[in-house]
């Protein structure tokens, strides 16, 4: 399994689904809000927090596996 897949699986199901819609289906936030039934601000917040978590976990992984 790839590192990104592992980290994505650690997200909440809602965050995982919203990121999937945003990045793999290339939907704008407004379309994700309509499809998910969540308010636009909630969609943006979930995606922002999920990206922050992904960045943090991938940074930790990178630091642990970098050649010194």
C-alpha positions as CSV (number, residue, x, y, z in Angstrom):
1,X,0.0,0.0,0.0
2,X,1.3,3.5,-0.8
3,X,1.9,6.0,2.0
4,X,-0.8,8.4,0.7
5,X,-3.4,5.6,0.7
6,X,-2.5,4.8,4.3
7,X,-2.9,8.4,5.4
8,X,-6.2,8.8,3.5
9,X,-7.6,5.8,5.3
10,X,-6.8,7.5,8.6
11,X,-9.1,10.4,7.8
12,X,-12.8,10.4,8.9
13,X,-15.1,8.9,6.3
14,X,-16.6,12.3,5.6
15,X,-13.2,14.0,5.0
16,X,-12.1,11.0,2.9
17,X,-15.2,11.3,0.7
18,X,-14.9,15.1,0.3
19,X,-11.3,14.9,-0.7
20,X,-12.1,12.2,-3.2
21,X,-14.8,14.4,-4.7
22,X,-12.5,17.4,-4.8
23,X,-9.4,15.8,-6.2
24,X,-10.4,12.6,-8.0
25,X,-13.7,13.9,-9.5
26,X,-12.3,17.4,-9.8
27,X,-15.5,19.0,-8.3
28,X,-15.6,22.5,-7.0
29,X,-16.5,23.1,-3.4
30,X,-20.0,24.3,-4.3
31,X,-20.8,21.1,-6.3
32,X,-19.5,19.0,-3.4
33,X,-21.8,20.9,-1.0
34,X,-24.8,20.2,-3.3
35,X,-23.9,16.5,-3.8
36,X,-23.1,15.9,-0.1
37,X,-25.9,18.0,1.3
38,X,-23.5,19.8,3.6
39,X,-23.2,23.6,3.9
40,X,-20.5,25.1,1.7
41,X,-18.6,26.4,4.7
42,X,-18.6,22.9,6.3
43,X,-17.3,21.4,3.1
44,X,-14.5,23.9,2.9
45,X,-13.6,23.4,6.6
46,X,-13.5,19.6,6.3
47,X,-11.3,19.8,3.2
48,X,-9.0,22.3,4.8
49,X,-8.6,20.2,7.9
50,X,-8.1,17.0,5.9
51,X,-5.4,18.6,3.8
52,X,-3.7,20.0,6.9
53,X,-3.7,16.5,8.4
54,X,-2.4,14.9,5.2
55,X,0.4,17.5,4.9
56,X,1.4,16.9,8.6
57,X,1.4,13.1,8.4
58,X,3.2,13.1,5.0
59,X,5.8,15.5,6.4
60,X,6.4,13.2,9.4
61,X,6.8,10.3,7.0
62,X,9.2,12.2,4.8
63,X,11.3,13.3,7.8
64,X,11.5,9.6,9.0
65,X,12.5,8.3,5.6
66,X,14.9,11.0,4.4
67,X,18.5,10.2,3.8
68,X,20.6,12.2,6.3
